[in-house]
Amino acid sequence: MKTVAVIFGGNSNEREISVITGMLAVNLLWEKYRVIPVYWGEDGKWYSSADMRTVTEFKNPKRFPAVVLEGRRLLSEKKRKRVVAELDCALNCCHGGFGEDGTLAALLAKNGVPFASPPVAVSALFMNKAYGKIAARGLGIPVAEGFTVCEGEDASERAQELGYPVIVKPVHLGSSIGIRVARSEAELQEALALSFELDDCALVERYFSGKRDVNCAAYKRGNEIVLSLCEEVFSGGDILSFSDKYEGTGERKSLVPADLPKELTEQIRSNTRLIYESFDVRGVVRADFLVADGKAYFNELNTVPGSLASYLFGGSLLEARDFICELVEEAKPPLARTVIKSGILDSSVFAGSKACKNR
């Protein structure tokens, strides 16, 4: 039986959503694998306990036993370190922060832990919404007109050229946190002030009145890229807000498949596949698009989507379980690299302090 670490939490604005995703994965995988829940605390430490089974335990997290990762072994953080588990695989359920930006993927790769989630470069690239759009544009995928502004820079003239209204969003955040629509110079400055409280840079883009939010997920099964149906998510205002996604009735207000013309549906699915293939992605990702003016504009790629986008690959918990099990079975070990020793330090040319000075 494989031992699978499900890692969730993290010190990010999306920590609580990550706990929900993590607990879903833990409970769905329990029957087939030896599951090791790993909670990434706000203090930066990792904690693990078999008692981590429900979301309510993390409303006011109690002190679970601390653990550390050494190679593929998870050890208790005590003077006498005992082995908690020897990991066969890890599943990243950390939304935002160091979980989704490639840091966790790098840590797992450094320790030789196979993981069932996107690799370092893909995670780092698409964590930055501006970089992600540059990448999409390079593939010929339509993106909204816009620009990046960092704290201390003046965005007024460029926003005026773009034309109001504009949408302002922190470059690195997800779950619609910190996003505002600005219809004037005053509202632009308020929106930028909010973004800079949360992030060091903001993305300012053309706002599409009457736009529709549509997404498509993808993962790999063997050599096959599996695409989900397109989903349209409905908002209660100018933007698809955090409240629309997670609050209220607790039910996602969406339509699957999205009611779109066939050519738009194919464009969205084709571009999702193109991104997945072009960047050699693994694990599951969800590509979000804005549909406006008869065109689908790429918005962002979520490398750790909410609930791992399991709801897009089946409507039942049984189908969600089978899907997440497929992700685990597709886990790949980090690439083994050959390290070449040049021998230059053995050369007499560099021997002694005098030789260093002469160079």
N, C-alpha and C positions, 0 to 999 in steps of 0.2 A: 504494500500500500504506500503510495507516494505521500511524503510529508510536504504540505503546502503552507507557506506563510502568507496570510492575508494582511497586508499592511494598510492602515487607514489612520485618519486624524491629520496631524501636522499643524504647524504654527502658521495658519493662513486664514484668510477671511472665509474660506469654504470648509473649514474644519468640521463643522456640524453636519454638512451635507456629506462629507467624506465618511463620517461615522455611519450614516444611514446606508451608504453604498457598501461599506465594509461589513456591516452586520448582515446585509442581504447575502453577500458572497459567503461569509462564514457559515450561515445557516443552510445555504443551498449545497455547499460542498461537503458538509459534515458526514454524510452517509458513505461517500465514495472515497474520501481521502482522510488522512490524519491532518486535521486543520489546526494551524497555530495562529491564533489571532494576535496581531502585533499592533498596539496602539502607539502612535507617534504623538507624544504629549506636547503641550504648548511650551514646555520647558526644554524641548529638543531631545529629551530622552525617549527611549523605547520601553514599552511595558507589555508584558504578555501574561495571560491567564486563560485557562480553559473556561473560566466563569464569564468571559466576555461573550455574551450571547444575545443581549438585547440593547436597544438604543437607550433605554431609560437609565442604564448604568453610567452613561456618559453625560447626563444632565449636570451632575456635580461629580465628576470623576473621582472615585476613591483611589487610594494609592495601591495600584497593582504592582506585582514584583517587577523590578527593572531588569532589562536584558540588554546584551550587547552582541553585535555580530562580529565573529572572527572567522574568516573564511566562510564555509557553508554551515558553520555551527552557530547556533544561537545559545548564548551562555547567560546564566544568571549573573547579575552585577553585584557580586558579593566578594569578600576576600577569598573565599574558597569557591571559585567559579565552577558550577556544575553545568553539564550539557543539558539544555532544555530540549533541543531538537537538532537533528542534522537535516538541513533543508534540501529537498529535491527541486523545489520551485518556489517562486514568489509571485504574488499577484498584487499589483499596485492599485490601490483604491483611494489614493490621496489626491483630492482635487486642489489645484492651485499650489502656490508656494513651492517649497523644495521637493514636493511630491511629484508635481506635474512638469517642472521645468527641466528635467533631466538629471537633477541631483541624486534622486533615489535610484534611478537607472544606473548612474555612474557608480554609486556605492555598491549596488548588487553586482555589477560587472567586475569591479575591483576585487570583490570577494569570491568571484567565480560562481555566483548563484544564478542558475537559469531563471529567466523571468518571462511571464506571459503577457507582457505589456510593451508599448513602443520603446525603442532604444533611445540612447542619450541625445543624438543629434536631432532626431525628429521632434523629441519632446522640447528641447531647448529652442529650436527654430519656431515652432508654432505656439509656444507659450507667449511669444512676443507677437501681438496681433499685427503690428506694422510689418515685421519680417515675414510673417505668414502670407500677407497680401502681396509682398514683393515676390515671394516664391510662386504664388498662384498666378500672378501676372506673367511671370516668366514662362509658365506653362500655357499661356494663352487663355486663361480663365478670367472672365470679367470680374472686376472688383470696383467698388465705389470710389469716386474721386475723393482724395483727402490728403492729409499731411500729418506728420508727427511733430509735437511741440513738447519741449522739456521745461522743467521749472526754471523760471527766470527769463524765458524767451517770450517775445511778443507775438501773439497769434492773430492780432486784430486785422491786419492788412490782408493776410492770407485767407482768413475766414470771410472777409468782405468779398474777396475775389471769387471764392468758392460759392458764395451766396447763401443767405439764411433761408430756411432753418438748417442748422447743422447738428450732428450728433457727436457728443463728446464722451469718450470712454477711456479709463485707465488702460495702458498698453498691456499690462501683464495679468489683469484680474479676469475672473470668469463669473458665472452665475448672475450676470447683469449687475454686479455690484459697482456702484459709482457712476453708472451711465445716466446722462442727461441729454435732453434735446434743448438747444439754444436757438431762440428766434430773434435775438438782438445782441448787441455788443455787451450789454449789462448781464444778460443771461449767460453769454459765453464766458465771461470772467468768473461768474459764480460756479459754472460747471467745471472750469479749469481748476478753481480753488479746491473743489471737492476731489477731483482726480489727483491733485498733488498732495492731498492729505493721505491718499491711499497708495500712491505710486510716484515714480520720479518722472514719468513721461505720459502723455495723453495722445490719443488718436482723434483727430477732428475730421469728420467726413460729411459728405453730402447726405442730407436726410431725405429718404424717399417717402413722400406722403402716400398713404394707402398701400404700403409695402406688405408683403406676406412673409412670415417666417417659416421656412421649410428646411428640413434636414434629412440626411441620409447617413447611415452607419455602414462600416465595412470591417471585416476581419478575414484572416486567412485560415483556410482548412486544407492542409497539405499544400498543393501548388495552386489551389483555387482561391480567388478572391471572392468572398461572399458579400453581396450587397443587400442591404435591407430595402424594404419599400420606403418611399418618401413619406415623411410625416409633416403635416402642417400644425404648428403650435399657435394657439390663439391668445392674444394679449387683451388686456382691459384698458389699454391707453396707447400713448404714442410709441412705446417700446415694449418688448417682451421683458417684463420686470422679474425681479427675484420673487415677488409675491405671486405673479402669474405662474411661476415654475414650481414653487414649493409651499405656498401658504394657502389660506382659504379652506376649501373642502379637502385638500390633500390629494385631489385627483388632478392629473395632468389634462388640461383642456386641449385636446388635439384630435386630428383626423388622420387615420392610416387606412388605406393610402390617401395621400393628399389629392384633392380634387383639382388637378392641373391638366392643361393640354398635354397630349402625349409627347410632343417634342420637348417641352420644358422638363417633364419628368425624366426623359432620356438624357437631356443635357445635364441635369443635376446628378444622376446616377453615373453617367460617363465621366464627369469631372471628379466625382468622389473616387472612382476607380483610378483615374489618371494620377491623382495625388498619391493614393496608396501605392501604386506601382512605381511611380517616379522616385519616391523617397524610400523605397524598400521598407515600408512600415510593417510591423508585426503587432499582434494584439488587436484590440478593437479601438476604433476611432469613430467620431461622429463629425461629419462636415456640415456646417450651418450655412445656409444661403438666404439671401433676401431676394424675393421675386417682385419685380417692379418693371413697368414699361415693357412688358412682354419678354423680359430677360431675367436670368438667374445670376445674381452677383454673389461670389464667394465672400463669406463673412468671417468665419474662423474655423479652425480644426481643433476639436477637443480630444486630446490624447488620453484623458481619463474621464470619459463622459459619465454623467450621472447614472447610477444603477448599472454602469458599464454598458448602457444602451441595450440591456437585455430585453426590454419591452418592445424593441423594434424587430426582434427575431422570434417572437412568439408571445401570445397573450396570457399564458398560464405560468404558474411557478414551476411546473414540471419542465416546460419548454425553456424557461430561464435557467433552470438547473443544468439541463443538457447543454445549453449554449455556453455557460461559464465553464463547465467541464471540458468542452472543446477548446476553450482558450488555454486551460491548464495543460491539456495534452499537446498543444502546439508550442509550449514553452521551449525556448532555445537557450543553450548555454552561451556565455559570452565568447566572442571570437578569440581563439587561442593565437597569439601572435609570437612569431619567432624573434627573439632579441639577439641582435648581432653585436658582438664585441669587436671594436675596431682595433684594439691593442695599442692605441696611440699613447695611452698613459704609461706604457712600458718602454716607450722610446726614450733614448738617452738625451734627445734634443730638449725634452722638458724636465730633465732630472735636476733637482736642487733649486734653490731660490734664485741663484744667479741666472740660470737659464730662463726662468720666468721673467726676470727683469729685462734680460736682453731681448726678449720677444716684444 
